[in-house]
Amino acid sequence: MDHCLGSAQFTYRRWRNPEQRGEASSGGHCDESLGTDNETCTVTTVPSAAPSSGPDGTGETFTVEDALEVIGFGAFQWKMSLLTGLSWIGDAMEMMILSILGPQLHCEWRLPSYKMALLTSCVFFGMGISSPLWGNLSDKYGRRVSLTICMCWTLHYGLLSAFAPAYGWLLVLRALVGFGLGGTPQSVTFYSEFLPAKARGISIMLIASFWAVGTVFEVLLALWVMPTLGWRWLLGLSTLPMAIFVCFCLWLPESPRFDVLSGKRERAVGTLRSIAKQNGTAMPAGKMIAYKQNDRGRIKDLFTPQYRKTTLLLWFIWFANAFSYYGIVLLTTEMFQAGDSYGASQGAKIDPSCSLECKYLTSADYKDLLWTSLAEFPGLIVTLLAVECIGRKKSMALCFFMFSLCILPLYACIGRTALTIFIFLARAFIAGGYQVVFLYTPEVFPTETRAIAMGTSSAMSRLGALITPFVAQVMLRTSMYLTLSVYCGCSVLAGFASLLLPIETLGRGLQESGHDEEARGQASATASHTRRT
């Protein structure tokens, strides 16, 4: 243990505000990297057992960001990854079940197409209503509190859905499930606030892989359960990841960033010490800076001059992403289920004006659905490489444009194999784009509005997901060409919106307060003007 008793120096790279040249880093010093928006910082550390929250005689200070950079990514973050990933697996399974449940109830309860679409849309309606509420709750009362409540809510109504006696009951219960799922994106906000900047991109993309695992697991579960036990057992078993999360959620600490902004500096320091101990690293020397306590969770803060353009563009990007992603998921089962009616069978021709008769999903349909679900894994790999090489904005644009390109061959008369391949590619790119926007949003907004930004953005995505069943399941019966054109056009517009975003977050540290950043930038600009005069 002697190697833990001495001090050490840690060097890391972080985003540098161009207006703040020459500013010293807390607990050390920072040097600009020429030609980039980054700077290299050196921080002196002491053992985690030392009382880092009080003066140490050197006058040094540090922020939560500095502490997380020094502590690094270790055992604690791996545990957080697994536990947070469970919430994503559960969310993905509840979403994937929508494309499987529709055809089954269409035949069993003789539901018309608009009732099938309503069954899907009611889930997204619940999510759209609740997402800003969960975000506001998270910003005001804590990330852990809101995430735990929403998971318990989803588990409760997910289990009750399995016992729904009629269509009306199922509609209401699935809407309540959606209300709980509206808080799941807060897990990304929560998780991101424990990550050092250099590990944030790959770590959040790791969480995205749990979503892909959830979609694949749901298809495999349906392939096993549906032919013998039926859809009620599928609904019940799909809540298992949520149940596991609820059992272990008491282990989760509150975000130290939230605690600092809430005036609970000592608890934040205690959390950071615990993380350092679990990771086998040290805390920075000096006293942690306590930020000014501003009002949190206010939607109007998203429309300040520095964030207004970003907010509006991101809302449209989230809308288009969910609209396109869930659209391709629903189109997959619709076109596979149609068989010869849409030319999905090998060698058959596509007839856009036909109507679908009642057909249960076959083993072949489930296997093709599994292949398209597996597309999310290569999509994640490509996106992971792109976000660290070309940045977040260009990666989002690339995914949207490639999705549109992969949709174009579906206009032609193609066989089932070709149909599966192009849907595979389209889903890979739109899934990758979805994960990039999940990475970008918590990076671009400060801690005091991060959760409400995620909540309102998620609400916009749920609006897109609410509308898409009426395109993929209703409009499809009128005109397949018009349906595909809507998805292509929407994704192209979202690609251009991604390029218009004013801030690139690659290599940029998480901001604690928009007001503090604005004031610091103005002070730096004033000082620079004074030196020139």
RODO-2510 file (C-alpha; in nm, 4 decimals, decimal comma):
residues 533
     n   res          X          Y          Z
     1     m     0,0000     0,0000     0,0000
     2     d     0,3025     0,2292     0,0145
     3     h     0,2560     0,3257    -0,3489
     4     c    -0,0739     0,4977    -0,2581
     5     l     0,0790     0,7341    -0,0027
     6     g     0,2668     0,9744    -0,2268
     7     s     0,1432     1,2525    -0,4479
     8     a     0,1347     1,2211    -0,8253
     9     q     0,0749     1,4242    -1,1372
    10     f    -0,1930     1,3351    -1,3921
    11     t    -0,2103     1,4845    -1,7394
    12     y    -0,5279     1,4920    -1,9480
    13     r    -0,6766     1,6801    -2,2428
    14     r    -0,9929     1,8877    -2,2267
    15     w    -1,1893     2,1323    -2,4404
    16     r    -1,0618     2,4893    -2,4222
    17     n    -1,2862     2,7909    -2,4536
    18     p    -1,1127     3,0069    -2,7180
    19     e    -1,2000     3,3154    -2,5126
    20     q    -1,0066     3,1899    -2,2068
    21     r    -0,6467     3,1686    -2,3224
    22     g    -0,3804     3,1279    -2,0634
    23     e    -0,6216     3,0427    -1,7795
    24     a    -0,4643     2,8170    -1,5204
    25     s    -0,6218     2,4811    -1,4520
    26     s    -0,7433     2,4077    -1,1023
    27     g    -0,4799     2,2284    -0,9015
    28     g    -0,2181     2,2611    -1,1765
    29     h    -0,1641     2,4297    -1,5115
    30     c    -0,2930     2,4040    -1,8699
    31     d    -0,1080     2,4460    -2,2002
    32     e    -0,2806     2,5104    -2,5322
    33     s    -0,2553     2,2521    -2,8094
    34     l    -0,1789     2,4508    -3,1223
    35     g    -0,4282     2,4160    -3,4059
    36     t    -0,6985     2,2540    -3,1916
    37     d    -0,9709     2,3476    -2,9455
    38     n    -0,8059     2,1388    -2,6752
    39     e    -0,5546     2,2050    -2,3981
    40     t    -0,3318     1,9754    -2,1962
    41     c    -0,3759     2,0039    -1,8183
    42     t    -0,1530     1,8747    -1,5390
    43     v    -0,3106     1,8201    -1,1959
    44     t    -0,1309     1,7311    -0,8728
    45     t    -0,3020     1,4642    -0,6631
    46     v    -0,2917     1,3354    -0,3090
    47     p    -0,4168     1,0069    -0,1646
    48     s    -0,7972     0,9715    -0,1586
    49     a    -0,7855     0,9386     0,2189
    50     a    -0,6720     1,2997     0,2472
    51     p    -0,9397     1,5590     0,3226
    52     s    -0,9559     1,7092    -0,0260
    53     s    -1,2595     1,9204     0,0529
    54     g    -1,0716     2,1621     0,2783
    55     p    -0,7775     2,3964     0,2402
    56     d    -0,4480     2,2172     0,2108
    57     g    -0,2226     2,5138     0,2564
    58     t    -0,1522     2,5514    -0,1152
    59     g    -0,4651     2,7449    -0,2087
    60     e    -0,5334     2,5015    -0,4931
    61     t    -0,8891     2,4281    -0,6075
    62     f    -1,0520     2,1827    -0,8431
    63     t    -1,3908     2,1168    -1,0021
    64     v    -1,5912     1,7962    -1,0344
    65     e    -1,4687     1,7788    -1,3945
    66     d    -1,1061     1,7969    -1,2781
    67     a    -1,1669     1,5276    -1,0169
    68     l    -1,3295     1,2889    -1,2642
    69     e    -1,0451     1,3399    -1,5109
    70     v    -0,7916     1,2496    -1,2422
    71     i    -0,9923     0,9576    -1,1019
    72     g    -1,0409     0,8207    -1,4520
    73     f    -1,2468     0,5294    -1,5821
    74     g    -1,2302     0,2201    -1,3638
    75     a    -1,4206    -0,0388    -1,1633
    76     f    -1,6924     0,2038    -1,0548
    77     q    -1,7744     0,3072    -1,4121
    78     w    -1,7849    -0,0569    -1,5233
    79     k    -2,0449    -0,1301    -1,2542
    80     m    -2,2392     0,1795    -1,3603
    81     s    -2,2223     0,0640    -1,7223
    82     l    -2,3764    -0,2738    -1,6424
    83     l    -2,6496    -0,1366    -1,4177
    84     t    -2,7407     0,1542    -1,6452
    85     g    -2,7298    -0,0847    -1,9387
    86     l    -3,0052    -0,2930    -1,7769
    87     s    -3,2428     0,0032    -1,8026
    88     w    -3,1596     0,0295    -2,1714
    89     i    -3,2124    -0,3414    -2,2311
    90     g    -3,5532    -0,3113    -2,0654
    91     d    -3,6421    -0,0031    -2,2695
    92     a    -3,5352    -0,1705    -2,5950
    93     m    -3,7394    -0,4820    -2,5188
    94     e    -4,0511    -0,2773    -2,4447
    95     m    -4,0032    -0,0915    -2,7729
    96     m    -3,9242    -0,3974    -2,9833
    97     i    -4,2310    -0,5767    -2,8543
    98     l    -4,4496    -0,3223    -3,0355
    99     s    -4,3570    -0,4586    -3,3775
   100     i    -4,4219    -0,8168    -3,2593
   101     l    -4,7422    -0,7591    -3,0631
   102     g    -4,9251    -0,5784    -3,3448
   103     p    -4,9497    -0,8661    -3,5969
   104     q    -5,0431    -1,1112    -3,3192
   105     l    -5,3336    -0,9018    -3,1878
   106     h    -5,4357    -0,8111    -3,5423
   107     c    -5,5236    -1,1772    -3,5887
   108     e    -5,6259    -1,2774    -3,2355
   109     w    -5,8531    -0,9803    -3,1632
   110     r    -5,9318    -0,8959    -3,5287
   111     l    -5,8027    -0,5409    -3,4905
   112     p    -5,8215    -0,3003    -3,7857
   113     s    -5,5020    -0,1258    -3,8921
   114     y    -5,5807     0,2008    -3,7125
   115     k    -5,6229     0,0178    -3,3796
   116     m    -5,2884    -0,1538    -3,4324
   117     a    -5,1318     0,1863    -3,4940
   118     l    -5,3008     0,3278    -3,1825
   119     l    -5,1588     0,0452    -2,9730
   120     t    -4,8107     0,1565    -3,0753
   121     s    -4,8791     0,5297    -3,0626
   122     c    -5,0275     0,5212    -2,7124
   123     v    -4,6908     0,4051    -2,5760
   124     f    -4,5140     0,6970    -2,7398
   125     f    -4,7911     0,9320    -2,6298
   126     g    -4,7215     0,8361    -2,2691
   127     m    -4,3491     0,8787    -2,3238
   128     g    -4,3939     1,2179    -2,4873
   129     i    -4,6012     1,3521    -2,1983
   130     s    -4,3721     1,2204    -1,9274
   131     s    -4,0264     1,2894    -2,0724
   132     p    -4,0165     1,6619    -1,9762
   133     l    -4,1672     1,5762    -1,6365
   134     w    -3,8959     1,3204    -1,5637
   135     g    -3,6351     1,5704    -1,6822
   136     n    -3,7696     1,8398    -1,4514
   137     l    -3,7820     1,5932    -1,1614
   138     s    -3,4246     1,4871    -1,2340
   139     d    -3,2929     1,8452    -1,2406
   140     k    -3,4739     1,9434    -0,9208
   141     y    -3,4597     1,6343    -0,7000
   142     g    -3,1772     1,4256    -0,8387
   143     r    -3,0899     1,1813    -1,1158
   144     r    -3,1058     0,8706    -0,8986
   145     v    -3,4507     0,9523    -0,7591
   146     s    -3,6167     1,0078    -1,0956
   147     l    -3,4513     0,7076    -1,2618
   148     t    -3,5503     0,4715    -0,9798
   149     i    -3,9129     0,5908    -0,9763
   150     c    -3,9533     0,5603    -1,3531
   151     m    -3,8091     0,2066    -1,3548
   152     c    -4,0441     0,0967    -1,0737
   153     w    -4,3382     0,2547    -1,2587
   154     t    -4,2499     0,0773    -1,5852
   155     l    -4,2049    -0,2581    -1,4126
   156     h    -4,5432    -0,2302    -1,2376
   157     y    -4,7512    -0,1445    -1,5446
   158     g    -4,5492    -0,3721    -1,7718
   159     l    -4,6497    -0,6693    -1,5582
   160     l    -5,0128    -0,5539    -1,5436
   161     s    -5,0205    -0,5335    -1,9256
   162     a    -4,9795    -0,9096    -1,9432
   163     f    -5,3179    -0,9495    -1,7691
   164     a    -5,5145    -0,7021    -1,9852
   165     p    -5,8580    -0,8612    -2,0551
   166     a    -5,9476    -0,6507    -2,3591
   167     y    -5,8126    -0,4026    -2,6132
   168     g    -5,9166    -0,0939    -2,4139
   169     w    -5,7390    -0,2141    -2,1010
   170     l    -5,4252    -0,2989    -2,2967
   171     l    -5,4295     0,0450    -2,4600
   172     v    -5,4414     0,2236    -2,1229
   173     l    -5,1820     0,0000    -1,9576
   174     r    -4,9357     0,0315    -2,2465
   175     a    -4,9776     0,4104    -2,2329
   176     l    -4,8843     0,3947    -1,8634
   177     v    -4,5826     0,1800    -1,9532
   178     g    -4,4863     0,4520    -2,1989
   179     f    -4,5226     0,7126    -1,9245
   180     g    -4,2580     0,5274    -1,7241
   181     l    -4,0311     0,4686    -2,0233
   182     g    -4,0220     0,8443    -2,0792
   183     g    -3,7698     0,8657    -1,7951
   184     t    -3,5280     0,6056    -1,9322
   185     p    -3,3177     0,8601    -2,1308
   186     q    -3,2259     1,0155    -1,7963
   187     s    -2,9990     0,7149    -1,7461
   188     v    -2,7699     0,8649    -2,0119
   189     t    -2,7660     1,1983    -1,8282
   190     f    -2,6924     1,0183    -1,5020
   191     y    -2,4226     0,7956    -1,6489
   192     s    -2,2466     1,0745    -1,8421
   193     e    -2,1952     1,2782    -1,5237
   194     f    -1,9609     1,0123    -1,3819
   195     l    -1,7388     0,9908    -1,6914
   196     p    -1,4061     1,1601    -1,7716
   197     a    -1,4089     1,3469    -2,1024
   198     k    -1,1671     1,1151    -2,2810
   199     a    -1,3837     0,8097    -2,2062
   200     r    -1,7263     0,9672    -2,2547
   201     g    -1,7744     0,8917    -2,6235
   202     i    -1,6851     0,5238    -2,6114
   203     s    -1,8636     0,4751    -2,2775
   204     i    -2,1989     0,6140    -2,3892
   205     m    -2,1710     0,4142    -2,7095
   206     l    -2,1132     0,1111    -2,4865
   207     i    -2,4465     0,1846    -2,3211
   208     a    -2,5972     0,2027    -2,6697
   209     s    -2,4832    -0,1539    -2,7280
   210     f    -2,7154    -0,2615    -2,4456
   211     w    -3,0066    -0,1275    -2,6501
   212     a    -2,8997    -0,3505    -2,9381
   213     v    -2,8727    -0,6444    -2,6974
   214     g    -3,2274    -0,5715    -2,5794
   215     t    -3,3741    -0,5726    -2,9313
   216     v    -3,2014    -0,8997    -3,0196
   217     f    -3,3016    -1,0607    -2,6901
   218     e    -3,6658    -0,9597    -2,7420
   219     v    -3,6769    -1,1235    -3,0856
   220     l    -3,5191    -1,4426    -2,9480
   221     l    -3,7629    -1,4389    -2,6558
   222     a    -4,0562    -1,3963    -2,8945
   223     l    -3,9292    -1,6795    -3,1152
   224     w    -3,9284    -1,9051    -2,8080
   225     v    -4,2402    -1,7830    -2,6257
   226     m    -4,4943    -1,6796    -2,8901
   227     p    -4,5566    -2,0180    -3,0601
   228     t    -4,6278    -2,1963    -2,7299
   229     l    -4,7030    -1,9574    -2,4419
   230     g    -4,8441    -1,6564    -2,6272
   231     w    -4,8120    -1,2795    -2,6092
   232     r    -4,9090    -1,2449    -2,2401
   233     w    -4,6052    -1,4420    -2,1288
   234     l    -4,3933    -1,2352    -2,3667
   235     l    -4,5127    -0,9119    -2,2029
   236     g    -4,4448    -1,0478    -1,8554
   237     l    -4,0983    -1,1880    -1,9276
   238     s    -3,9961    -0,8670    -2,1066
   239     t    -4,0001    -0,6815    -1,7730
   240     l    -3,7189    -0,8969    -1,6298
   241     p    -3,4352    -0,6422    -1,6945
   242     m    -3,6388    -0,3710    -1,5207
   243     a    -3,6890    -0,5994    -1,2206
   244     i    -3,3146    -0,6653    -1,1928
   245     f    -3,2404    -0,2919    -1,2158
   246     v    -3,4877    -0,2098    -0,9384
   247     c    -3,3243    -0,4707    -0,7128
   248     f    -2,9812    -0,3061    -0,7450
   249     c    -3,0752     0,0630    -0,7818
   250     l    -3,0057     0,1374    -0,4136
   251     w    -2,6343     0,0924    -0,4903
   252     l    -2,6392     0,3929    -0,7227
   253     p    -2,4925     0,7156    -0,5762
   254     e    -2,6279     1,0582    -0,6637
   255     s    -2,4431     1,2507    -0,9328
   256     p    -2,1661     1,4640    -0,7746
   257     r    -2,2312     1,7304    -1,0383
   258     f    -2,5939     1,7544    -0,9254
   259     d    -2,4903     1,7597    -0,5585
   260     v    -2,2491     2,0494    -0,6157
   261     l    -2,5143     2,2575    -0,7934
   262     s    -2,7590     2,1695    -0,5132
   263     g    -2,5223     2,3031    -0,2464
   264     k    -2,4318     1,9553    -0,1165
   265     r    -2,0584     1,9851    -0,1699
   266     e    -1,9592     1,7503     0,1119
   267     r    -2,1766     1,4714    -0,0259
   268     a    -2,0284     1,5278    -0,3703
   269     v    -1,6766     1,5028    -0,2266
   270     g    -1,7753     1,1849    -0,0429
   271     t    -1,9058     1,0332    -0,3666
   272     l    -1,5860     1,1251    -0,5512
   273     r    -1,3733     0,9740    -0,2735
   274     s    -1,5744     0,6521    -0,2959
   275     i    -1,5262     0,6400    -0,6735
   276     a    -1,1527     0,7041    -0,6350
   277     k    -1,1282     0,4244    -0,3784
   278     q    -1,3120     0,1767    -0,6025
   279     n    -1,0955     0,2743    -0,8995
   280     g    -0,7745     0,2569    -0,6958
   281     t    -0,6802     0,6158    -0,7830
   282     a    -0,6528     0,9481    -0,5983
   283     m    -0,8376     1,2748    -0,5531
   284     p    -0,6901     1,6075    -0,6730
   285     a    -0,5160     1,8259    -0,4161
   286     g    -0,6988     2,1291    -0,2811
   287     k    -1,0572     2,2352    -0,2228
   288     m    -1,3472     2,1614    -0,4550
   289     i    -1,5176     2,4650    -0,6032
   290     a    -1,8866     2,5049    -0,5174
   291     y    -2,0808     2,6574    -0,8060
   292     k    -2,3455     2,9205    -0,7592
   293     q    -2,6859     2,7601    -0,6978
   294     n    -2,9060     2,8597    -0,9917
   295     d    -3,2636     2,7564    -1,0606
   296     r    -3,2640     2,4163    -1,2273
   297     g    -3,5001     2,2324    -1,4592
   298     r    -3,6448     2,5402    -1,6337
   299     i    -3,7376     2,4975    -2,0005
   300     k    -3,6829     2,8692    -2,0640
   301     d    -3,3113     2,8215    -1,9922
   302     l    -3,2915     2,6137    -2,3109
   303     f    -3,3816     2,9254    -2,5081
   304     t    -3,1133     3,1623    -2,3842
   305     p    -2,9157     3,3169    -2,6735
   306     q    -2,6292     3,0691    -2,6330
   307     y    -2,8527     2,7584    -2,6536
   308     r    -3,1617     2,8620    -2,8549
   309     k    -3,0380     2,7450    -3,1960
   310     t    -2,8938     2,4247    -3,0517
   311     t    -3,2207     2,3420    -2,8746
   312     l    -3,4431     2,3907    -3,1796
   313     l    -3,2149     2,1973    -3,4142
   314     l    -3,1753     1,9139    -3,1646
   315     w    -3,5506     1,8872    -3,1144
   316     f    -3,5979     1,8327    -3,4876
   317     i    -3,3074     1,5859    -3,5019
   318     w    -3,4551     1,3836    -3,2150
   319     f    -3,7961     1,3894    -3,3858
   320     a    -3,6548     1,2708    -3,7186
   321     n    -3,4383     1,0061    -3,5560
   322     a    -3,7235     0,8385    -3,3689
   323     f    -3,9600     0,8812    -3,6640
   324     s    -3,7133     0,7044    -3,8947
   325     y    -3,5862     0,4423    -3,6485
   326     y    -3,9244     0,3140    -3,5342
   327     g    -4,0523     0,3535    -3,8881
   328     i    -3,7974     0,1062    -4,0244
   329     v    -3,8653    -0,1293    -3,7313
   330     l    -4,2400    -0,1320    -3,8040
   331     l    -4,1879    -0,1493    -4,1807
   332     t    -3,9748    -0,4586    -4,1312
   333     t    -4,2532    -0,6676    -3,9783
   334     e    -4,5164    -0,5213    -4,2125
   335     m    -4,3205    -0,6072    -4,5263
   336     f    -4,2046    -0,9463    -4,3998
   337     q    -4,5552    -1,0341    -4,2847
   338     a    -4,7026    -0,9366    -4,6222
   339     g    -4,4958    -1,1968    -4,8044
   340     d    -4,5920    -1,2106    -5,1702
   341     s    -4,8273    -0,9158    -5,1308
   342     y    -4,5356    -0,6714    -5,1238
   343     g    -4,2863    -0,8706    -5,3181
   344     a    -4,1003    -0,9643    -5,0049
   345     s    -4,0747    -1,3269    -5,1171
   346     q    -3,7873    -1,4125    -5,3441
   347     g    -3,8624    -1,3175    -5,7041
   348     a    -4,2076    -1,1698    -5,6395
   349     k    -4,3103    -0,8223    -5,7499
   350     i    -4,4043    -0,5348    -5,5204
   351     d    -4,7621    -0,4132    -5,5425
   352     p    -4,7953    -0,0890    -5,3448
   353     s    -5,1749    -0,0813    -5,3562
   354     c    -5,2491    -0,4167    -5,1985
   355     s    -5,4015    -0,4690    -4,8545
   356     l    -5,2695    -0,7055    -4,5898
   357     e    -5,4696    -1,0030    -4,4761
   358     c    -5,4381    -1,1536    -4,1305
   359     k    -5,1115    -1,3460    -4,1022
   360     y    -4,9237    -1,4528    -3,7915
   361     l    -4,5495    -1,3998    -3,7865
   362     t    -4,3725    -1,7198    -3,8894
   363     s    -4,0361    -1,8574    -3,7794
   364     a    -3,8874    -1,7199    -4,1012
   365     d    -4,0266    -1,3747    -4,0163
   366     y    -3,8706    -1,3871    -3,6693
   367     k    -3,5358    -1,4956    -3,8118
   368     d    -3,5344    -1,2103    -4,0641
   369     l    -3,6385    -0,9725    -3,7867
   370     l    -3,3443    -1,1044    -3,5863
   371     w    -3,1052    -1,0338    -3,8728
   372     t    -3,2265    -0,6756    -3,9058
   373     s    -3,1986    -0,6318    -3,5274
   374     l    -2,8381    -0,7518    -3,5395
   375     a    -2,7742    -0,4594    -3,7755
   376     e    -2,7499    -0,2302    -3,4741
   377     f    -2,4142    -0,3802    -3,3740
   378     p    -2,2188    -0,2921    -3,6930
   379     g    -2,3986     0,0430    -3,6893
   380     l    -2,2607     0,1095    -3,3419
   381     i    -1,9078     0,0082    -3,4419
   382     v    -1,9053     0,2399    -3,7440
   383     t    -2,0527     0,5245    -3,5398
   384     l    -1,8057     0,4735    -3,2558
   385     l    -1,5161     0,5177    -3,4964
   386     a    -1,6804     0,8170    -3,6623
   387     v    -1,7599     1,0189    -3,3475
   388     e    -1,3961     1,0137    -3,2366
   389     c    -1,2555     1,0851    -3,5840
   390     i    -1,4900     1,3328    -3,7539
   391     g    -1,6887     1,4554    -3,4529
   392     r    -2,0470     1,4281    -3,3337
   393     k    -2,2152     1,6626    -3,5835
   394     k    -2,0713     1,5057    -3,8980
   395     s    -2,1366     1,1567    -3,7620
   396     m    -2,5064     1,2355    -3,7165
   397     a    -2,5279     1,3810    -4,0661
   398     l    -2,3500     1,0789    -4,2151
   399     c    -2,5950     0,8389    -4,0492
   400     f    -2,9008     1,0283    -4,1743
   401     f    -2,7736     1,0548    -4,5317
   402     m    -2,6733     0,6879    -4,5463
   403     f    -3,0131     0,5846    -4,4070
   404     s    -3,1841     0,7717    -4,6917
   405     l    -2,9527     0,6086    -4,9437
   406     c    -3,0356     0,2600    -4,8118
   407     i    -3,4107     0,3292    -4,8340
   408     l    -3,3964     0,4112    -5,2064
   409     p    -3,3585     0,0479    -5,3303
   410     l    -3,6860    -0,0405    -5,1549
   411     y    -3,8671     0,1534    -5,4291
   412     a    -3,7673    -0,1186    -5,6759
   413     c    -3,9060    -0,4687    -5,7245
   414     i    -3,6627    -0,6677    -5,5138
   415     g    -3,6709    -1,0113    -5,3542
   416     r    -3,6800    -1,1001    -4,9880
   417     t    -3,3031    -1,1457    -4,9558
   418     a    -3,2281    -0,8031    -5,1042
   419     l    -3,5052    -0,6508    -4,8935
   420     t    -3,3483    -0,7934    -4,5773
   421     i    -3,0027    -0,6628    -4,6725
   422     f    -3,1150    -0,3060    -4,7394
   423     i    -3,3320    -0,2930    -4,4272
   424     f    -3,0311    -0,4282    -4,2353
   425     l    -2,8126    -0,1428    -4,3640
   426     a    -3,0791     0,1241    -4,3130
   427     r    -3,1377     0,0160    -3,9564
   428     a    -2,7641     0,0034    -3,8868
   429     f    -2,7188     0,3675    -3,9856
   430     i    -3,0305     0,5085    -3,8196
   431     a    -2,9511     0,3181    -3,4985
   432     g    -2,6009     0,4652    -3,5072
   433     g    -2,7426     0,8139    -3,5552
   434     y    -2,9752     0,7635    -3,2611
   435     q    -2,6827     0,6814    -3,0351
   436     v    -2,4805     0,9840    -3,1504
   437     v    -2,7600     1,2233    -3,0567
   438     f    -2,7847     1,0482    -2,7184
   439     l    -2,4131     1,1201    -2,6787
   440     y    -2,4230     1,4788    -2,8078
   441     t    -2,7207     1,6117    -2,6077
   442     p    -2,5846     1,5663    -2,2521
   443     e    -2,2455     1,6906    -2,3713
   444     v    -2,3693     2,0196    -2,5144
   445     f    -2,5927     2,1338    -2,2240
   446     p    -2,4716     2,2295    -1,8721
   447     t    -2,5546     2,0291    -1,5600
   448     e    -2,8282     2,2678    -1,4435
   449     t    -3,0333     2,2070    -1,7629
   450     r    -2,8929     1,8745    -1,8849
   451     a    -3,1804     1,6593    -1,7611
   452     i    -3,4571     1,8925    -1,8816
   453     a    -3,2781     1,9151    -2,2179
   454     m    -3,2748     1,5358    -2,2414
   455     g    -3,6365     1,5229    -2,1277
   456     t    -3,7707     1,7725    -2,3802
   457     s    -3,5582     1,6253    -2,6601
   458     s    -3,6877     1,2810    -2,5729
   459     a    -4,0425     1,4195    -2,5818
   460     m    -3,9840     1,5403    -2,9374
   461     s    -3,8524     1,1982    -3,0319
   462     r    -4,1655     1,0393    -2,8852
   463     l    -4,3757     1,2722    -3,0980
   464     g    -4,1973     1,1354    -3,4038
   465     a    -4,2428     0,7805    -3,2792
   466     l    -4,6117     0,8490    -3,2084
   467     i    -4,6712     0,9610    -3,5674
   468     t    -4,4667     0,6927    -3,7424
   469     p    -4,7128     0,3996    -3,6933
   470     f    -4,9708     0,5864    -3,9015
   471     v    -4,7111     0,6128    -4,1779
   472     a    -4,5558     0,2653    -4,1529
   473     q    -4,8787     0,0749    -4,0805
   474     v    -5,1589     0,2867    -4,2306
   475     m    -5,0138     0,4974    -4,5135
   476     l    -4,8232     0,1898    -4,6317
   477     r    -5,1529     0,0320    -4,7357
   478     t    -5,2304     0,3319    -4,9546
   479     s    -4,8918     0,3954    -5,1143
   480     m    -4,5615     0,2309    -5,0380
   481     y    -4,3792     0,4856    -5,2539
   482     l    -4,5216     0,7800    -5,0590
   483     t    -4,4342     0,6080    -4,7305
   484     l    -4,0711     0,5571    -4,8303
   485     s    -4,0495     0,9149    -4,9633
   486     v    -4,1633     1,0551    -4,6278
   487     y    -3,8869     0,8678    -4,4439
   488     c    -3,6204     0,9643    -4,6981
   489     g    -3,7144     1,3316    -4,6966
   490     c    -3,7293     1,3556    -4,3179
   491     s    -3,3873     1,1959    -4,2702
   492     v    -3,2231     1,4172    -4,5347
   493     l    -3,3525     1,7303    -4,3587
   494     a    -3,2229     1,5951    -4,0277
   495     g    -2,8809     1,5414    -4,1854
   496     f    -2,8584     1,9072    -4,2836
   497     a    -2,9865     2,0114    -3,9390
   498     s    -2,6993     1,8142    -3,7822
   499     l    -2,4446     2,0094    -3,9834
   500     l    -2,6033     2,3398    -3,8740
   501     l    -2,5537     2,2705    -3,5016
   502     p    -2,3336     2,5539    -3,3657
   503     i    -2,1271     2,3495    -3,1162
   504     e    -1,9021     2,0482    -3,1710
   505     t    -1,8534     1,8612    -2,8423
   506     l    -1,5658     1,6305    -2,9388
   507     g    -1,3002     1,6710    -2,6656
   508     r    -1,5148     1,9198    -2,4727
   509     g    -1,5670     1,8799    -2,0978
   510     l    -1,9157     1,8811    -1,9472
   511     q    -2,0246     2,2304    -1,8447
   512     e    -2,1729     2,2813    -1,4976
   513     s    -2,3633     2,6074    -1,5451
   514     g    -2,4562     2,8046    -1,8532
   515     h    -2,4608     3,1259    -1,6491
   516     d    -2,1148     3,0610    -1,5099
   517     e    -1,9757     2,9838    -1,8541
   518     e    -2,1310     3,2977    -2,0007
   519     a    -2,0027     3,5151    -1,7155
   520     r    -1,6564     3,3619    -1,7370
   521     g    -1,6450     3,4218    -2,1107
   522     q    -1,7508     3,7857    -2,0669
   523     a    -1,4918     3,8401    -1,7924
   524     s    -1,2207     3,6875    -2,0068
   525     a    -1,3208     3,9034    -2,3022
   526     t    -1,3170     4,2142    -2,0813
   527     a    -0,9725     4,1287    -1,9469
   528     s    -0,8451     4,0729    -2,2993
   529     h    -0,9840     4,4094    -2,4088
   530     t    -0,8203     4,5775    -2,1073
   531     r    -0,4810     4,4302    -2,1942
   532     r    -0,5095     4,5537    -2,5530
   533     t    -0,5967     4,9062    -2,4417
***
